[in-house]
């Protein structure tokens, strides 16, 4: 086996162990969590990416064969990837979901509050929380950042 063939084989093995998803239109929707990013590998070089609803998800071209998908708000939208001549490479559904691990949701007097509880509970801002609660948490975070600077 030549050195080039061996090198290519090694690169293929290393690349296959990376935590990425390939864009495939024949499978279930691509899932990404709100406020999280996910690397997508494609088989042909991308020139243009289109997201049906940019309020739900965003995608950027990292390099011609690598896309970065970011969940912005929970829901569903579609992702279309075009090559340099405008032909579709992929057209797939994207589902943005909320990570429910270690979250506690409290409903009190018609208002919703969310707390992250990995070991001790602390308030966290989630879509759908009370606007007053969200504003208070945002102000508090701003104060903490101001003290850190």
C-alpha positions as CSV (number, residue, x, y, z in Angstrom):
1,X,0.0,0.0,0.0
2,X,1.5,3.4,-1.0
3,X,2.0,6.1,1.6
4,X,-0.7,8.3,-0.1
5,X,-3.2,5.5,0.1
6,X,-2.3,4.8,3.7
7,X,-2.5,8.5,4.5
8,X,-5.9,8.8,2.9
9,X,-7.2,5.8,4.7
10,X,-6.0,7.2,8.1
11,X,-7.7,10.6,7.4
12,X,-10.9,8.7,6.5
13,X,-10.8,6.7,9.8
14,X,-10.1,9.9,11.8
15,X,-12.8,11.9,10.1
16,X,-15.4,9.1,10.6
17,X,-14.9,9.3,14.4
18,X,-15.9,13.0,14.5
19,X,-19.3,13.8,16.0
20,X,-21.0,15.2,12.9
21,X,-24.1,14.5,10.9
22,X,-24.3,14.0,7.1
23,X,-27.1,15.8,5.3
24,X,-29.3,13.1,3.8
25,X,-32.7,13.9,2.4
26,X,-33.9,10.3,2.8
27,X,-33.7,10.2,6.6
28,X,-35.5,11.7,9.5
29,X,-35.2,15.5,10.2
30,X,-31.9,16.8,11.4
31,X,-32.3,17.6,15.1
32,X,-30.4,20.4,16.9
33,X,-31.0,21.9,20.3
34,X,-32.0,25.5,21.0
35,X,-28.9,27.7,21.5
36,X,-26.6,24.9,20.3
37,X,-24.6,24.3,17.1
38,X,-24.1,21.1,15.1
39,X,-21.6,20.3,12.4
40,X,-23.0,18.9,9.2
41,X,-20.9,17.2,6.5
42,X,-22.1,17.2,2.9
43,X,-20.9,15.1,-0.1
44,X,-20.7,18.0,-2.7
45,X,-19.3,21.5,-2.3
46,X,-21.9,24.0,-1.2
47,X,-22.2,27.5,-2.6
48,X,-25.5,28.7,-1.1
49,X,-27.5,27.6,1.9
50,X,-31.1,28.6,2.5
51,X,-33.1,28.2,5.7
52,X,-36.9,28.4,5.4
53,X,-37.4,30.2,8.7
54,X,-34.2,32.0,10.0
55,X,-35.9,32.6,13.3
56,X,-35.9,28.9,14.0
57,X,-32.4,27.9,12.8
58,X,-29.3,29.4,11.1
59,X,-26.7,27.7,8.9
60,X,-23.3,28.9,7.8
61,X,-20.8,27.4,5.4
62,X,-17.6,26.6,7.3
63,X,-15.9,25.2,4.2
64,X,-17.5,23.9,1.0
65,X,-18.1,20.4,2.6
66,X,-18.9,21.5,6.1
67,X,-22.0,23.4,7.4
68,X,-22.7,24.7,10.9
69,X,-26.3,24.5,11.9
70,X,-27.4,26.6,15.0
71,X,-30.8,26.2,16.7
72,X,-32.3,29.6,17.5
73,X,-35.9,28.8,18.6
74,X,-37.8,25.5,18.8
75,X,-39.8,24.4,15.9
76,X,-39.3,23.1,12.4
77,X,-38.0,24.6,9.2
78,X,-36.2,23.3,6.1
79,X,-32.6,23.5,4.9
80,X,-31.7,23.7,1.2
81,X,-28.1,23.5,0.0
82,X,-27.2,24.5,-3.5
83,X,-23.9,24.0,-5.5
84,X,-22.1,26.7,-7.5
85,X,-24.4,26.2,-10.5
86,X,-27.6,26.6,-8.3
87,X,-28.5,22.9,-8.4
88,X,-29.8,21.4,-5.1
89,X,-27.4,19.2,-3.1
90,X,-29.7,18.7,-0.2
91,X,-33.3,19.6,0.9
92,X,-34.1,18.4,4.3
93,X,-36.2,19.2,7.4
94,X,-34.6,20.7,10.5
95,X,-36.1,20.2,13.9
96,X,-35.0,22.5,16.7
97,X,-35.7,21.0,20.1
98,X,-35.4,22.1,23.7
99,X,-32.9,20.1,25.9
100,X,-35.1,19.1,28.9
101,X,-32.3,17.5,30.9
102,X,-32.0,19.0,34.4
103,X,-34.7,21.6,33.8
104,X,-37.6,22.3,36.1
105,X,-40.5,24.4,34.9
106,X,-42.7,26.1,37.5
107,X,-46.1,27.5,36.8
108,X,-47.3,30.0,39.3
109,X,-50.4,32.3,38.9
110,X,-50.4,31.8,35.1
111,X,-46.7,32.6,34.7
112,X,-43.9,30.2,33.8
113,X,-40.5,30.1,35.3
114,X,-37.6,27.7,34.3
115,X,-34.7,26.6,36.5
116,X,-31.6,24.6,35.6
117,X,-31.0,22.0,38.3
118,X,-27.9,19.9,37.5
119,X,-27.0,19.8,41.3
120,X,-28.5,23.0,42.7
121,X,-31.3,24.9,41.0
122,X,-30.7,28.3,39.4
123,X,-33.0,30.4,37.3
124,X,-32.5,30.2,33.5
125,X,-34.2,32.0,30.7
126,X,-36.2,29.8,28.3
127,X,-38.6,30.6,25.4
128,X,-42.1,30.8,26.9
129,X,-41.1,32.0,30.3
130,X,-42.8,35.0,31.9
131,X,-41.5,38.2,30.4
132,X,-41.1,39.7,33.9
133,X,-39.0,36.7,35.0
134,X,-37.0,36.9,31.7
135,X,-36.3,40.6,32.1
136,X,-35.2,40.1,35.8
137,X,-32.8,37.3,34.8
138,X,-31.4,39.4,31.9
139,X,-30.8,42.4,34.1
140,X,-29.2,40.2,36.8
141,X,-26.9,38.7,34.2
142,X,-25.9,42.1,33.0
143,X,-25.1,43.2,36.5
144,X,-22.9,40.1,37.0
145,X,-21.1,40.7,33.7
146,X,-20.6,44.4,34.7
147,X,-18.9,43.3,38.0
148,X,-16.7,40.9,36.2
149,X,-15.3,43.5,33.8
